[in-house]
Amino acid sequence: MALRGKGMLITLTEVRSRDEADFNEWYNREHIDERVNLPGFHRARRYVAVEGTPAKVPKYFATYECDHVSDLATPGYLDLLANQTPWSQAVMARFTRFHRLTLRIHVDLTHGMGGALTAVRFVPDPRQRKALIAWLNDTALPRAIARNGMLGACVGENDLDVANAPVQQKSMDHPKALDAEWAVLLEGADPVATAAAARATFKRTTLARFGVATPVSIATYRLLYGSDR
């Protein structure tokens, strides 16, 4: 089963340990269902980092699948961001780290829903977009998901116009996105398999061919909860 649309919101979040219980209850009981029921949205999943994940990576990771990346900049969606529920306002005020990507999906080789996911994030040279997509679609991801324990993978590019729409509308307080960051999600049955596939596929020397000059982020997560409609 492929992704449920060609757009995806990714959030990476962290709170203090004393706030985690309420944060998790909010996510499971209100936030996921609220987002999934928006026009254009179809499925959301949330994850927690596995042991050994670099400390510089936020502990919680979530994906929200929608028809098009433009669904993340509609007036209705922006209005919701500007008028959060009281519980949302209270929880979000306690975020200690928050990173947000509004992805235009370029490659979708997903299959079902696995319990483990490794996210690879990097910023390539925009002039290498076509070559990068071809390499990911034809070589890198088919090879990665052929490994034991793997199920599928997808790739998206942060759409800067959509990413910055909440900032322009003053509906969220977060820094303006400046780089067209890419995210590769490698999904599998076990985190050891997804992490190994990521390390084998996304070496810095390999990505340098596509103009990636800054460090690559690789983080592995296990599934906590998902909902769809």
SVG drawing of the C-alpha trace seen along z (x, -y; Angstrom):
<svg xmlns="http://www.w3.org/2000/svg" viewBox="-12 -37 45 48">
<polyline fill="none" stroke="black" stroke-width="0.4" points="0.0,0.0 1.4,-3.4 1.3,-6.6 -2.1,-8.2 -1.3,-11.2 1.6,-13.2 2.0,-15.5 3.4,-15.0 3.9,-17.0 6.7,-15.9 7.3,-17.3 10.2,-16.6 9.4,-17.5 10.8,-17.3 9.5,-18.3 11.0,-18.0 10.7,-14.7 8.2,-16.0 5.9,-17.1 6.1,-13.8 3.0,-12.1 0.7,-15.0 2.4,-15.5 1.8,-11.8 -1.8,-11.8 -2.5,-15.0 -0.9,-13.5 -2.9,-10.2 -6.2,-11.6 -6.6,-14.9 -3.9,-16.0 -3.6,-13.1 -7.4,-12.7 -7.8,-16.5 -5.3,-16.6 -6.4,-13.4 -10.0,-14.7 -8.9,-17.9 -9.8,-18.2 -7.1,-16.5 -5.5,-14.6 -5.8,-10.8 -3.3,-9.2 -1.0,-10.2 1.6,-8.3 3.9,-9.1 7.1,-7.6 9.7,-7.8 13.5,-7.6 15.1,-4.2 18.0,-3.8 21.2,-5.1 19.7,-7.8 21.9,-10.9 21.0,-13.4 20.9,-16.2 17.9,-14.6 14.4,-15.4 13.0,-12.5 9.5,-12.4 8.8,-12.2 5.4,-12.4 4.1,-12.1 0.8,-13.3 -0.1,-12.2 -2.3,-14.4 -3.4,-14.7 -1.0,-17.5 1.6,-19.6 -0.7,-22.6 -3.1,-21.1 -0.6,-22.4 -1.2,-26.0 -4.9,-26.2 -6.9,-29.0 -8.7,-26.4 -5.5,-24.7 -3.7,-28.0 -6.8,-29.1 -6.5,-25.9 -2.9,-26.6 -3.7,-30.1 -6.6,-29.0 -5.4,-25.9 -7.4,-24.2 -6.6,-25.1 -4.9,-21.7 -2.9,-22.2 -1.8,-25.7 -0.7,-24.4 1.3,-21.5 2.9,-23.4 4.0,-26.1 6.1,-23.4 7.9,-22.3 11.7,-22.5 12.5,-21.6 10.4,-21.7 11.2,-21.2 8.7,-21.1 8.9,-19.9 6.2,-20.2 7.1,-17.6 6.3,-17.3 6.7,-13.5 9.1,-12.7 9.4,-8.9 6.9,-6.5 8.1,-2.9 6.2,-2.3 4.5,1.0 2.1,1.3 3.0,-0.1 6.1,1.1 6.9,0.8 10.3,-0.9 11.4,-3.9 14.7,-5.6 14.6,-9.2 17.5,-10.6 17.6,-14.4 19.9,-16.4 20.1,-19.5 21.2,-18.9 22.1,-21.3 18.7,-22.3 20.4,-21.9 20.9,-18.2 17.2,-17.6 16.5,-15.5 19.7,-13.4 19.0,-12.8 15.4,-11.7 16.5,-9.3 19.2,-7.8 16.8,-7.4 14.0,-5.9 16.0,-3.6 19.0,-2.6 19.2,-3.6 15.8,-2.9 15.1,0.4 18.5,1.6 17.7,0.5 14.3,2.0 15.5,5.3 17.4,5.9 16.1,8.3 13.7,6.7 12.8,3.8 9.3,2.9 9.5,-0.3 10.7,-3.9 9.7,-7.3 11.3,-10.7 10.1,-14.2 11.5,-17.7 10.5,-20.6 8.4,-23.1 9.6,-26.4 6.5,-28.4 4.2,-26.0 6.6,-25.6 6.7,-29.4 2.9,-30.0 2.2,-29.8 5.0,-32.3 3.6,-34.7 0.1,-34.3 1.6,-34.6 -0.2,-31.4 2.9,-29.7 5.9,-30.9 8.9,-29.2 11.9,-30.2 11.4,-30.8 12.6,-27.8 15.5,-28.8 16.8,-25.5 15.0,-23.0 15.7,-20.1 14.9,-16.5 13.7,-13.6 14.0,-9.9 11.9,-7.6 13.0,-4.0 10.4,-1.7 10.8,1.8 9.9,4.5 12.8,3.8 14.9,0.7 18.2,2.5 17.3,3.2 16.2,-0.3 19.2,-1.9 21.6,0.5 19.9,-0.3 20.2,-4.0 23.9,-3.8 24.7,-1.6 22.8,-3.8 23.3,-7.4 27.1,-7.8 28.3,-11.3 30.7,-10.6 27.7,-9.3 25.5,-12.3 28.3,-14.7 27.7,-13.9 24.3,-15.7 25.8,-18.7 25.2,-17.8 27.8,-19.7 26.4,-19.8 26.1,-16.9 23.4,-14.3 20.9,-13.5 20.1,-9.9 17.7,-8.9 15.7,-5.7 12.3,-5.5 9.7,-3.0 6.0,-3.4 3.9,-4.6 0.5,-5.2 -1.3,-5.8 -4.7,-6.7 -6.4,-7.1 -9.7,-7.6"/>
</svg>
